[in-house]
Amino acid sequence: MQYNYNPSGVCSRKISFEVEDGIVKNVVFTGGCAGNTQGIAKLCEGRRAEEIAEILEGIKCGFKNTSCPDQLAKAINKFVKE
């Protein structure tokens, strides 16, 4: 199933991803730091949703209280654990 999430407090404007049998696929960040978000997306590919959320949750970007990885964790928790 395809999920779309509008992050807040970060440079990226949208996070899209799919989850199939608990496995995350096709993670795409719209906006944000291109190299970092592409790297995050590749590292998440093929991993269990719960594992990704646990690893990325709480990461901060500079002086912000959140980050693109943290926002992905929030998106996963919102959509997958419901």
DOPA-315043 format. One line per field, with one value per residue: x negated, y negated, z negated of N, C-alpha, C in turn; residue number from 0; residue in one letter. Coordinates in Angstrom, 3 decimals, always signed. Atoms other than C-alpha are relative to their C-alpha. Example, Ala and Ser with C-alpha at 12.3 -4.5 7.8 and 13.67 -1.06 7.14 Angstrom:
DOPA-315043
n.xx: [-0.890; +0.820] .
n.yy: [+1.190; +1.190] .
n.zz: [+0.000; +0.060] .
ca.xx: [-12.300; -13.670] .
ca.yy: [+4.500; +1.060] .
ca.zz: [-7.800; -7.140] .
c.xx: [-0.900; +0.770] .
c.yy: [-1.200; -1.090] .
c.zz: [+0.000; -0.730] .
i: [0; 1] .
aa: [a; s] .
END
This chain:
DOPA-315043
n.xx: [-0.836; +0.730; -0.291; +0.538; +0.051; +0.475; +0.796; +0.021; +1.224; +1.176; +0.043; -0.779; -1.414; -0.831; +0.670; -0.837; +0.606; -0.913; +0.237; -0.563; +0.312; +0.826; +1.284; -0.065; +0.537; -0.244; -0.010; +0.334; -0.147; -0.126; +0.679; +1.006; +1.383; -0.125; +0.904; -0.382; -1.290; +0.170; +0.714; -0.953; -0.937; +0.677; +0.264; -1.270; -0.560; +0.034; +0.026; -1.292; -0.465; +0.251; +1.441; +0.336; -0.534; +0.795; +1.340; -0.007; -0.759; +0.734; +1.146; -0.223; +0.763; +0.486; -0.694; -1.415; -0.420; -0.316; +0.818; -0.677; -0.120; -0.979; -1.316; -0.317; -0.401; -1.351; -0.912; -0.138; -0.798; -1.379; -0.727; +0.192; -0.407; -1.443] .
n.yy: [+1.170; +1.266; +1.005; +1.337; +0.718; +1.377; +0.240; +1.372; +0.378; -0.389; +0.557; -0.803; +0.368; -1.204; -1.296; -1.082; -1.325; -1.134; -1.086; -1.266; -1.044; +0.560; +0.436; +1.324; +0.068; +1.216; +1.216; +1.183; +1.294; +1.149; +1.088; -0.401; -0.139; -1.104; -1.124; -0.639; -0.684; -1.163; -0.994; -0.560; -0.832; -1.246; -0.806; -0.522; -0.940; -1.426; -0.246; -0.027; +1.339; +0.243; +0.173; +1.334; +0.998; -0.062; +0.526; +1.404; +0.840; +0.859; +0.663; +1.438; +0.670; +1.273; +0.459; -0.359; -1.100; -1.145; -0.124; -0.821; -1.382; -0.044; +0.149; -1.300; -0.867; +0.404; -0.452; -1.453; -0.266; +0.439; -0.788; -1.447; -0.552; +0.215] .
n.zz: [+0.000; -0.122; +1.015; -0.219; +1.276; -0.082; +1.204; +0.521; +0.689; -0.779; -1.355; -0.946; -0.029; -0.086; +0.052; -0.530; +0.129; -0.068; +0.951; -0.474; +0.982; +1.053; -0.554; -0.610; -1.362; -0.793; +0.811; -0.791; +0.664; -0.893; +0.681; +0.974; -0.469; -0.961; +0.284; +1.262; -0.091; -0.875; +0.794; +0.959; -0.761; -0.397; +1.190; +0.516; -0.988; +0.318; +1.446; +0.676; +0.367; +1.415; +0.156; -0.501; +0.930; +1.226; -0.277; -0.417; +0.916; +0.918; -0.625; -0.167; -1.053; +0.530; +1.193; -0.106; +0.870; -0.845; -1.209; -1.020; +0.476; +1.086; -0.616; -0.608; +1.120; +0.386; -1.058; +0.121; +1.206; -0.216; -0.977; +0.056; +1.277; +0.215] .
ca.xx: [+0.000; -1.230; -1.436; -1.966; -2.970; -3.369; -6.252; -6.537; -9.542; -11.882; -12.897; -11.213; -7.603; -6.379; -7.424; -6.001; -6.594; -5.016; -4.648; -4.123; -3.964; -5.579; -8.508; -9.153; -9.738; -9.973; -10.765; -10.768; -11.350; -10.143; -12.447; -15.053; -18.775; -18.865; -21.909; -20.804; -17.210; -18.260; -20.675; -18.000; -15.613; -18.153; -19.045; -15.364; -14.591; -13.676; -13.668; -10.815; -8.751; -9.105; -12.884; -13.139; -10.909; -12.927; -16.273; -15.256; -12.997; -14.376; -17.111; -17.463; -18.706; -20.896; -18.911; -15.551; -13.582; -13.111; -14.693; -13.716; -14.621; -12.575; -9.648; -9.865; -9.710; -6.621; -5.026; -5.695; -4.310; -1.215; -0.285; -1.669; -0.892; +2.757] .
ca.yy: [+0.000; -3.524; -6.135; -9.895; -12.037; -15.812; -16.354; -19.396; -21.260; -20.061; -21.067; -18.134; -18.768; -15.203; -11.648; -8.763; -5.080; -1.675; +1.135; +4.690; +7.497; +5.189; +4.341; +0.735; +0.031; -2.935; -5.662; -9.082; -12.464; -15.579; -18.438; -18.377; -17.727; -15.547; -13.447; -12.798; -11.949; -9.670; -7.918; -7.455; -6.097; -3.522; -2.394; -1.873; +0.170; +3.760; +3.351; +4.003; +0.895; +1.240; +1.537; -1.650; -3.621; -2.472; -3.382; -6.807; -8.077; -11.045; -12.104; -15.885; -18.198; -20.994; -22.998; -21.647; -19.254; -16.870; -15.799; -14.123; -10.685; -11.432; -12.535; -9.243; -7.399; -9.427; -8.622; -4.913; -4.934; -6.841; -4.708; -1.252; -0.792; -1.900] .
ca.zz: [+0.000; +0.886; -1.873; -1.542; -4.495; -4.767; -7.181; -9.420; -10.750; -7.992; -4.476; -2.729; -1.722; -1.236; -2.027; -0.015; -0.646; -0.205; -2.700; -1.554; -4.115; -6.666; -4.362; -3.300; +0.394; +2.761; +0.218; +1.909; +0.271; +2.098; +1.188; -1.534; -1.195; +1.916; +1.047; -2.513; -1.685; +1.190; -1.163; -3.811; -1.188; +0.054; -3.460; -4.322; -1.210; -2.062; -5.846; -8.230; -8.966; -12.738; -12.466; -10.397; -12.767; -15.776; -14.183; -12.818; -15.584; -17.518; -15.068; -14.996; -12.233; -13.570; -16.110; -14.930; -17.132; -14.210; -10.901; -7.646; -9.094; -12.222; -10.058; -8.122; -11.457; -12.391; -9.026; -9.434; -12.964; -11.850; -8.861; -9.520; -13.182; -12.817] .
c.xx: [-0.892; +0.470; -0.666; +0.124; -0.558; -0.756; +0.089; -1.322; -1.281; +0.098; +0.818; +1.485; +0.928; -0.890; +1.000; -0.738; +1.095; -0.374; +0.725; -0.464; -0.969; -1.352; +0.181; -0.697; +0.280; +0.156; -0.463; +0.286; +0.130; -0.554; -0.995; -1.371; -0.084; -0.878; +0.396; +1.301; -0.074; -0.726; +0.908; +0.942; -0.624; -0.237; +1.264; +0.587; -0.168; -0.050; +1.421; +0.348; -0.333; -1.475; -0.421; +0.457; -0.834; -1.381; +0.024; +0.670; -0.922; -1.227; +0.357; -0.901; -0.426; +0.708; +1.495; +0.304; +0.306; -0.956; +0.799; +0.066; +1.035; +1.418; +0.420; +0.439; +1.419; +1.035; +0.247; +0.872; +1.461; +0.771; -0.057; +0.524; +1.479; +0.771] .
c.yy: [-1.249; -0.972; -1.318; -0.758; -1.394; -0.320; -1.444; -0.239; +0.363; -0.591; +0.819; -0.327; +1.213; +1.227; +1.033; +1.315; +1.052; +0.991; +1.225; +1.106; -0.495; -0.524; -1.331; +0.009; -1.391; -1.261; -1.165; -1.244; -1.058; -1.194; +0.548; +0.073; +1.256; +1.201; +0.745; +0.774; +1.201; +1.122; +0.684; +0.963; +1.342; +0.912; +0.631; +1.093; +1.447; +0.327; +0.006; -1.404; -0.328; -0.251; -1.406; -1.073; -0.052; -0.638; -1.514; -0.950; -0.803; -0.687; -1.467; -0.541; -1.365; -0.346; +0.309; +1.161; +1.273; +0.009; +0.784; +1.469; +0.152; -0.109; +1.293; +0.979; -0.331; +0.462; +1.499; +0.337; -0.368; +0.974; +1.502; +0.592; -0.190; +1.274] .
c.zz: [+0.000; -1.079; +0.388; -1.310; +0.238; -1.274; -0.469; -0.716; +0.720; +1.402; +1.005; -0.147; +0.018; -0.085; +0.489; -0.193; +0.121; -1.090; +0.527; -0.932; -1.064; +0.451; +0.728; +1.351; +0.562; -0.842; +0.870; -0.847; +1.080; -0.754; -1.004; +0.633; +0.860; -0.327; -1.255; +0.123; +0.933; -0.736; -0.999; +0.710; +0.369; -1.195; -0.573; +0.885; -0.455; -1.484; -0.560; -0.496; -1.450; -0.266; +0.429; -0.981; -1.272; +0.199; +0.206; -0.984; -0.918; +0.580; +0.227; +1.101; -0.528; -1.290; +0.037; -0.950; +0.769; +1.192; +1.028; -0.422; -1.113; +0.547; +0.712; -1.083; -0.449; +1.022; -0.099; -1.194; +0.208; +0.882; -0.224; -1.286; -0.304; +0.244] .
i: [0; 1; 2; 3; 4; 5; 6; 7; 8; 9; 10; 11; 12; 13; 14; 15; 16; 17; 18; 19; 20; 21; 22; 23; 24; 25; 26; 27; 28; 29; 30; 31; 32; 33; 34; 35; 36; 37; 38; 39; 40; 41; 42; 43; 44; 45; 46; 47; 48; 49; 50; 51; 52; 53; 54; 55; 56; 57; 58; 59; 60; 61; 62; 63; 64; 65; 66; 67; 68; 69; 70; 71; 72; 73; 74; 75; 76; 77; 78; 79; 80; 81] .
aa: [m; q; y; n; y; n; p; s; g; v; c; s; r; k; i; s; f; e; v; e; d; g; i; v; k; n; v; v; f; t; g; g; c; a; g; n; t; q; g; i; a; k; l; c; e; g; r; r; a; e; e; i; a; e; i; l; e; g; i; k; c; g; f; k; n; t; s; c; p; d; q; l; a; k; a; i; n; k; f; v; k; e] .
END
